Amino acid sequence: MKFFIDTANLDDIAEAQALGVLDGVTTNPSLMAKEGITGAENILAHYQKICDLVDGDVSAEVISTDFEGMVEEGEKLAALHPQIVVKLPLIADGIKACKYFSDKGIRTNVTLVFSAGQALLAAKAGATYVSPFIGRLDDISTDGLNLIAEIRQIYDNYAFDTQILAASVRHTMHVIDCAKLGSDVMTGPLSSIKGLLKHPLTDIGLAKFLEDYKKGNQ
């Protein structure tokens, strides 16, 4: 499973990259605003900085909600850097734009997916990635992980190339569960990745090893 980090914070991206396990970055307008990145040119410049930090795909989201606007924005984003993946909302014009970009060989990430039917449409339109938001489904007492399982079954049934990018990942167990279900990618905060490092028996074992070493090497 690929590990993406869901942030626009350059320090978090650099830290995840330094671990040696980072495969890409996802962003959205909310994450950009959280870092104080505003204005079209500043946002484009920030995407460039992210691409300079990582080796993998960087999802850059359009703001437009109409087909023509998405195409204009998406082409500009795709031209910015070879690592850019154009992120499109799962609405009718987003699906049309996905098909347009797919036909032109421009990679896409269809986002804000909350049902298997939406994921099926995205795959039919040739999406590179589809982003089901599991955490937001959990927030409304719906099983987000079940959606991953449904999409996996449908994509396997018909050999779709679209990769399942589990989004709105909130914690480490989301990562583990998505891996069990066969999600191709997960994207979450740095804490969800670093949490995989933690186990009390590792800490206890390491402390014992160091203690025993010191006893014999005074």
Secondary structure, DSSP 8 states (H G I E B T S, - for coil): -EEEEE---HHHHHHHHHHT---EEE--HHHHHHTT--SHHHHHHHHHHHHHH-SSEEEEE----SHHHHHHHHHHHHHH-TTEEEEEESSHHHHHHHHHHHHTT--EEEEEE-SHHHHHHHHHTT-SEEEEBHHHHHHTT--HHHHHHHHHHHHHHHT---EEEEBS--SHHHHHHHHHHT-SEEEE-HHHHHGGG--HHHHHHHHHHHHHHHHH--
